[in-house]
């Protein structure tokens, strides 16, 4: 099962950006290949009932809650009858992406409003939690970890009137404290470990960053079909080495 990760749909060329035209082409390609885009909630419900991930399906996840999801993604998803999961940073909805320095050349962008978020939920887009302020949870106290996680779920439930089942760890960083808190609060949680999901624990699900799709040799069909798992493993190894070097320089 491939769980794709998107962030912002824009033309800046940043590492968290996919151009709206590329996104539309990817969704068209998925539909042509006989795949359907679904939410994480749908995928997990199928796994619970059938014991396997749903066939010919791709989970579409969007981190942070950029307003351009409403403008650029929603019409395309509705065109193909797809849905998705949007993980929102609740303390910044209605504001901008100033929860962290945006990667160059992304710049300042608006986030979804709560009104837009409720509209998405009405269209069967799953709204998941991504904390209140997008901190590195591994650097927080136990109390602050629980507060960030539980308050983000409460914010969403208060505004859209639906329970929150899904969570994405900010920066993909998972600590023992955050794993415990997320496991108690949510049905499922996602990391940024670069691989397709197989038998991982539901609170440590890996994802494939959509930034790599246009660059992966062989294209969309090979990624979704698992024929480029070796490529993802190479990328994953490079990420791990880079993270280890970064920690060593702190």
C-alpha positions, 0 to 999 in steps of 0.5 A: 500500500502506498501512502503518498505525502504532499504538503503545498501545491504551488510552483515555487519548486521547494522541497515541500511543493508539488506544482498544481499541474503535476498533481493533476497529472498524477491523479489522472495517471492514477485513475488511468492505471485503475487506482483510486485515491482514498483517505487513511481512515478508509484504508485502515477500516479496510485493513481492520475488516479484511486483514489486508490493505485495499487493492488498487488504492493509494492513500493521499495525505497532505501535511500542515493544511495549506490553503492551496489544498482547497483551491488546487487539490479539492477540485481534482479529487472530486473530478476523479471521485477520490478523497484524502487525509489532510493533517492540519496544524490547528494553531495556525489555521486561518494564519500562515506557515510561520510554525517553522522557517519555510524551505527556500523558496517557498516563502509565506503561504496562507493556511486553511481557514476553519471554515474551509476545513469544515467544508473539506470534511463535508466532502468526505476529506478526512481531517487528521491532526498534526499538533497545534504548533508543529514542534519537534515532539522529541524535544518536549516534556511529556506534558507538552507532548500530550498537550500538543497532541490532545489539544490538536484533536480537541481543536478539530473536533470542536470545529468540525464535529467529527472524531479525529482518528489519524495523526502525523508526527511533525517532521516525521520525528517519533520519540517514545513519548510521542508514540505513546501519546499518539497511540492513546489518542488516535487509531493510526499515525504516520511517519515520514519513513520513505517506503510503502506500507506493509505490516508496520504497526498502525502508529508507525506507518511509512509514507512516500513523499510525492516530491520524488514521484516525477524523478523516480525512474519508471514513473508512477506505475512502478512506484505504486506497483512496488517495482521501485522499492529499491529506489525508495530504499536507496533514498531512505538510506541517504536520508538516514545518513544525512540525519545522523550527520546532522545530529552529530553536528548539533 
